[in-house]
Structures are given as structure tokens and as C-alpha cells.
Amino acid sequence: MSIAVVTDSTSDLPLEIAEKHNISVVPLNVHIEDETLLDGITISADQMYKLLPDSRVIPTTSAPSVGTFVELYEKLSKTHDEIISVHLSAKLSLTYSSAVNAVSEIGSTNTRIEVVDTQKASMALGWVAVHLAEKAADGASMDELVKLAHSASERTVFIGMVDTLDYLVRGGRIGKAQGFVGSLLRVKPILTIKEGEAHPLERARSRSKGIARIKAIVAENAPLDNIAILYTTDRADAEEIARDVAELDPGGSPVVAQLGPVVGNYVGPGTLGLGMIRSADN
């Protein structure tokens, strides 16, 4: 029996990790004026971050179509017995809904398809997909994988320190962090995703203090199964954080991953963050 693992591009999974674990990644859409682009395929993260500061250009995003999921599921069903599809929070996107509707459209089939709302995004979602792929390769059953998808999601942590809340506000994804708006003066808001939407976590007095706090948050969540240090435009800062928390990564080398165009559209240039999964023994 073979089980395919599917996620979406808001997982921010580096290509080499997705390929290593045979994870199919469905791109979300990025709309810029009259053009529709595919997240990470026909628009790169760096291209997105060059556009964002231009107030005349306000990109929007949308979920993959139901047809996109139908096409992928039908393709995978030719080579796999079952498919588990894990996605970002349904409170942040209609992606989960598109996947569920695709399963309904396909109807009765010999291929079992399970769709899971992880209530997370970025590498908090990405690590869930990786864990599922590893367990599937080891022979885990679909029922075991569905259970793992939920338990692993509960153990994941996403943290983002943004330069400004402007991008979250204009993109309508401010969530419970609305309370930060209007109260920030030369401080760096640190956000998390809880119950599927953005929540305020802390305020850092400066970028350097925020970076120190990010490092401390890694230690506070240890022991960890996986760590990803996330960035939009400042890879050097992300690499510094990765070096300083390397001893807390089971492999001694945290992943450094760039936030993709869709997630980056809402957090903006200058963002640093974490995508982690706590050990089951934590």
C-alpha cells in the first residue's frame, strides 16, 4: 500500500525537502493587477518582496481551484492507494475548502482521500507534511497518519516578528492581533498562529531584542523534532539565529527557509520567524 502526501505552497517547504519526501505541493494564486501567478512557480519570493513596498501595487491571493485539486488527486490515484492532504488554516484561506470540495467532486473511488485542516501555516504546516511522509514511507496506515496529522499540528509552533502590521491589515489577515494596531511605536510585534489565526504574542523593543527573543523562544519549546528559521528578505539574520540555536536541533542544523510569496504578502519584508514541531515527549 502506498500513501501520497499533499500540502500547499503556504507550507513554505524548501523544494529539496519536498522532493526528498515526495510531497506534492499545490500552489496558491497571487493576483497582481490583471495577472494571476502561481505561488513560488511563476512568481518568486524575491520578486514579491520587491513589489510589496510599492503602495500602488497591492497583490491579493486566492486558494487553488477545486479543479486543481481534482487534477492532482486523480493523477496521484494512478500510482497510490491513498492520499492524505494537509493544509493551512481554514480561517486564513479557502484552500482546505477547495480540497474538500475536490474530494466530493471526484466521488466514489478506490482511492481513499483524507483532507486535514492543520490550523497552521508556513513551516509549522510544512513539518506536519514531512512527518506524515516519513511515517508513510515506514508503512503507517492511513488511520495512523490522520491521527498523526492532528497530533503533530497541535505540537507545531509558528512565530513571526514583523517590521510592520500594515501588510496583515491591508490583506485582512490581522486576526486577533488587531489589538496591536495603533499601539506600536518603534517596536517589533511578534505574532503567532493560535486556533487557526494570527494572535499577538509579544512586543520587542528593537530588532536586535526581537532576534534575541526568537532564539529564546526556541529554547523554551525544546525538546524539538524539527526547527526552521524563517525569513522574507534578511537571510543573514536567519542564518545567525540558526547558528545560535543549532544545539537545539536534533540534527544540529536547523533549516533556513524563505517565506513564500503568499505568506510573505501578509507579513512583509523584514520578517523573521520560526516554524517548529515540539517532540511528542515535550
WONOR-V396750 format. One record per backbone hydrogen bond with DSSP energy under -1.0 kcal/mol. CO is the residue of the C=O (numbers start at 1). NH is the residue of the N-H. E is the energy in kcal/mol with one decimal. If there is no record, write none. Layout:
[[CO	NH	E] [CO	NH	E]]
This chain:
[[2	81	-1.8] [2	82	-1.7] [4	84	-2.8] [5	24	-2.5] [6	86	-2.9] [7	26	-2.5] [8	11	-2.0] [9	12	-1.6] [10	122	-1.8] [14	18	-2.1] [15	19	-2.7] [16	20	-2.0] [17	21	-1.8] [18	23	-2.7] [19	22	-1.1] [24	7	-2.8] [26	9	-2.3] [28	39	-2.8] [29	62	-1.8] [30	37	-3.4] [31	60	-2.2] [32	35	-2.3] [35	32	-2.6] [37	30	-3.0] [38	41	-2.3] [38	42	-1.6] [38	43	-1.2] [43	40	-1.6] [44	48	-1.9] [45	49	-2.3] [46	50	-1.2] [47	51	-1.1] [48	52	-2.0] [51	54	-1.9] [54	57	-1.8] [60	31	-3.6] [62	29	-2.7] [65	69	-1.4] [66	70	-2.6] [67	71	-2.5] [68	72	-1.9] [69	73	-3.1] [70	74	-2.6] [71	75	-1.8] [72	76	-2.9] [73	77	-2.1] [75	78	-1.1] [76	79	-1.5] [76	80	-1.5] [81	112	-1.1] [82	4	-2.7] [83	114	-2.6] [84	6	-2.5] [85	116	-2.8] [87	118	-2.2] [89	92	-1.5] [89	93	-1.1] [94	98	-2.5] [95	99	-2.2] [96	100	-2.4] [97	101	-2.7] [98	102	-1.8] [99	103	-1.8] [100	104	-1.8] [101	105	-2.4] [102	106	-2.4] [103	107	-1.8] [112	83	-2.6] [114	85	-3.2] [116	87	-2.3] [120	89	-1.7] [121	124	-1.3] [122	125	-1.4] [122	126	-2.2] [123	127	-2.5] [125	129	-1.9] [126	130	-2.1] [127	131	-2.6] [128	132	-2.3] [129	133	-2.3] [130	134	-2.5] [131	135	-2.3] [132	136	-2.7] [133	137	-2.1] [134	138	-1.2] [135	140	-2.5] [136	139	-1.4] [141	145	-2.1] [142	146	-2.7] [143	147	-2.0] [144	148	-2.3] [145	149	-2.7] [146	150	-1.6] [147	151	-2.3] [148	152	-3.4] [149	153	-1.5] [150	154	-1.6] [155	278	-2.7] [157	276	-2.6] [159	274	-2.4] [160	191	-3.2] [161	272	-1.9] [165	169	-2.4] [166	170	-2.7] [167	171	-1.5] [168	173	-2.2] [169	172	-1.2] [174	177	-1.9] [175	178	-1.2] [177	180	-2.2] [178	181	-1.2] [180	183	-2.0] [188	204	-2.6] [189	162	-2.0] [190	201	-2.5] [190	202	-1.6] [191	160	-2.4] [192	199	-3.1] [194	197	-1.6] [197	194	-2.5] [198	176	-2.0] [199	192	-2.5] [202	190	-2.9] [204	188	-3.2] [206	210	-2.1] [207	211	-2.5] [208	212	-2.0] [209	213	-2.0] [210	214	-2.3] [211	215	-2.1] [212	216	-1.9] [213	217	-2.3] [214	218	-1.6] [215	219	-1.6] [216	220	-2.2] [217	221	-1.2] [223	279	-2.4] [226	277	-1.8] [227	255	-2.1] [228	275	-2.3] [229	257	-2.5] [230	273	-2.4] [231	259	-3.2] [234	238	-1.6] [235	239	-2.8] [236	240	-1.9] [237	241	-2.1] [238	242	-2.5] [239	243	-2.2] [240	244	-2.0] [241	245	-1.5] [245	248	-2.1] [246	249	-1.6] [249	252	-1.6] [255	229	-3.4] [257	231	-1.5] [260	264	-3.1] [261	265	-1.5] [263	266	-1.5] [263	267	-1.1] [264	268	-2.6] [268	271	-1.1] [271	232	-1.6] [272	161	-3.7] [273	230	-2.6] [274	159	-2.1] [275	228	-1.6] [276	157	-2.7] [277	225	-3.0] [277	226	-1.2] [279	282	-2.1]]
